């Protein structure tokens, strides 16, 4: 997400799909050297739980309970690797 995740309800942000990383990287933070896959600085931005509410090939609706992100969210597939990440209004 080039501009970061939406923190306010109804805010939409571009999310670009990338290759999955092995689960072994779940707690990794640091530098991946140039020339290596994923070369760059890696940080853990948030950690918590996710509950999938509805899911299809083009729309995922879920709730997040993290230290920074908390609430109802959706990912909407727009084209190829692009998605909209939306903080849904609370019911």
N, C-alpha and C positions, 0 to 999 in steps of 0.2 A: 504494500500500500504506500505509494509515493508520498501521500500527505498524512499518513497515519490513520488509525481507525477512528470512526465517528464516536464522539463522546456525548453529543447532544441528540435527543430523539429527532427523527426524520432527516438527519444529515446523511448524505450519500457520499461515498468515497470510492474511487477506483481501486480494485484489487486485481492483481495480475497473477494468474496461476503459474506456478513454477514446478519443477520436478519434486517429487516427494523425497524427503531425506530419511535415512534409516532411523528407527526409534532409538538407537544407541546415542543419537545426538540430542536427546531431549533435555539434558542438563548441561550441554556444552555452551560455553561462552569464551570467546577469545579470538585469536587471529588465525585464519586459514591462509597459508602462504600463497603468493602469486605462483601460478602454474598448476596449482592444485584445484580440484573441483570445488566450486563455491568460494573461491578466493576472495576474502574480504574480512571485515570485522563482524563478529557474531555476538549478539547480546540477547539475553532473555528479557523480553519486554514485560511479559505478564505470565502468570501461571494460575490455573484454577480448573474449573469443571465446566463441561458443555453438555447440554441435553438437546438432542435433535427432536423437534416437534413435528415437522413435515419435511419430506425430502423427495425430490424428483431430479431428473437430469439437468433442469434449468433453474430450479428454485430450492434453496435450503432455508428453512426457518428453524431457529434454535435460540436457546437462552444460555448466557454466559454468567458464570459466577467466579470472577477472577479478582485479583487485588486491585486492578485498574479498570477492567471492563466488567460491567454488571448490568444485566438487563436482557431484553429481547432483541435479536438481530436477524438479518436475512442476507443471504448471498443470492444475487440474481444474475444468471449467465446472460451476457449481452452478445458477445461474439468471440470466436476462437478462444484465446486465453484470458479475455477480459470479463470481469464480474463487477457488479455494484455491491458494495458492502454497506448496509443500511441499519442504523439503530432504530428499531421499530418503536412506535409509541406504546407505552405500557397500557394494558387493557383497563 
